[in-house]
Amino acid sequence: MKESIAFSVRLKQSLSKSGYQCRPVVLEREFNQRYWGTPVTVQAVRKWLLGDVIPTQDKLQVLAEWLHIDPHWLRFGEERFGSVRE
């Protein structure tokens, strides 16, 4: 499966589990309330949901914090084991 498609599946699952509709306008509004950079457009988040593109790392981090999920899992679909500190 294409990496960006797999990302979109994980994003949609996370949105649903968190009680949000998987709609571009919902994602755009909620994301921009939490993001400190230049706001994203409805067209950009639509591409995330369709699996056309994967957001940049800073945006992935905001998505993960908002949806209470691991950013590594959101991006790559695998759990991290251990940490640098360990």
Secondary structure, DSSP 4 states (H G I P E B T S, - for coil): --HHHHHHHHHHHHHHHTT----HHHHHHHHHHH--SSPPPHHHHHHHHHTS----HHHHHHHHHHHTS-HHHHHHSS---S-S--
